[in-house]
Amino acid sequence: MPFGDHQFLYSLVTVPYVLVAELIFFRTERYFIRSGTTVAGVVAFRGEPDSLFIASLGVAKECRRFGIATYILRYAERLAVRLGKKWLELSVLKGNAPAQRLYVKLGFFAVKERHWSFIMRKQVGLH
């Protein structure tokens, strides 16, 4: 197998990533959003006593700016209501201004500041 074989390199990166993701997102519910045959996004939820916490939310680079993250967040809000939660919460990196703008636009506000991120929340079930 020559150096640079994309399948080999893919397995070197993918296997450790999957193992780390399994440890990080242990005890979470994960959902994959498909667009045709492409995985366009992924979201992981963790239930807390009063809230549904979005442990991870990602949209594939080529699928951004099509409303997928908004769709995921609206789905998460409906799910939180069905589960009887009071809040929908998430963590966002301080340097991720586009995500922060989206979250604020959808009604989230910062409740806690960490070294690298903000915890944001939105009250659900008010409609």
N, C-alpha and C positions, 0 to 999 in steps of 0.2 A: 504494500500500500504506500504510494508516494506521499511525501509531505504535502499538505494542503488539500488532501482528499476531503471534500466537503462533508461527506457522510461521516467519516471518522471524526473530523473536527466538531461536527454537530453533536455526535454522541458524547464527546468529551465535555462539551458545554451543557448539553441538555440533561444528562443523567445527574450531575451534581446539583444543577438548578432544581430539578424535580424533587430530589431528596431534601434540599434545604427548604423548598416551598412546602413540602409535606410537614416538616417540623414547625415552620413558622405558622402555617395555617391549620395546624392540628385543631380539631374541634370546631371547624368552620364549615359552613355550607357553601360550596362553590358552584357557580353557574357560568356556562360558556355561551356567548352570543355569536350566532353564526350569520354570515351573509353569504348565501350560496354554499360553497364548499370551504370558505375561509372562516377561521375563527376571528371575528371582528373585535371581541372584547371578552373580558372575564371579570367576575365580581365574586368576592368571598364575604359571607356574613357570619357574624358571631352574635349570639343572643346574650344580652346582659339583663339584669333584673328589670330595669325600666326602659331599656333602649335596645334597638337593633343597631349593632356597630358594623359599619362597612369596613372590614379588615383589609380589603384590597379592591381596587377598581382600576382596570386598565383597558385602553382601547388601542388596537393595532394602529401603528403610525399611518398606514395607507387608508385607514377607515375613519380617521379623525375629521371633525367638522361636518359630520353627517347626522348629528343628533343622537348618537349611540349612548354617550355618557348621560345625556338628559333622560333618555328612555330608561336606562338602568336605574338612575336615581328616582325617577317617578315610580318605577316598579318596586324599588326598595321601600319607598314611602307607603305604597299600598300594602306591601308585605308586613311592614311594621304595624300598621293599623290592624290587619287581620290577626296578628300575633298579640294584640292588646298592649303594644308598647307606647310609651309617651313620647319618646325621642328617637330620631334617626341621627346617628353620630358617625363621624369619620375623622381620619387624620390626613392632613395634607402637608407636604413639604413647604417650608417657607419660600423656597425659590420657585415654586410652581404657581406662578401668577395666573396663567390661563385657567387652571383648575380652581383656584381661589375665586376668580371672577365668576365662574360658572356656579360654584356653590353658593356664593352670596346672591347671585341672580335668582337662584332657586329657593332662597329663604334660609340658608344656613348662616350661622354667626359663630365667631370664635369664642370658646369658653375657657380654653387653657392654652398656654404657650409652653412648648418644650424647646429643647435646645435647637433641633432641626425642623420642628413641625408645629402646627397648630391642631388642636382638637376642635372640630366644628360640630355644631348640632342644629337640628331643626325640630320643632315641635310638630307632631303628626296628629291626625285625627280631628283637626279643628274645623273641617269643612262641613 
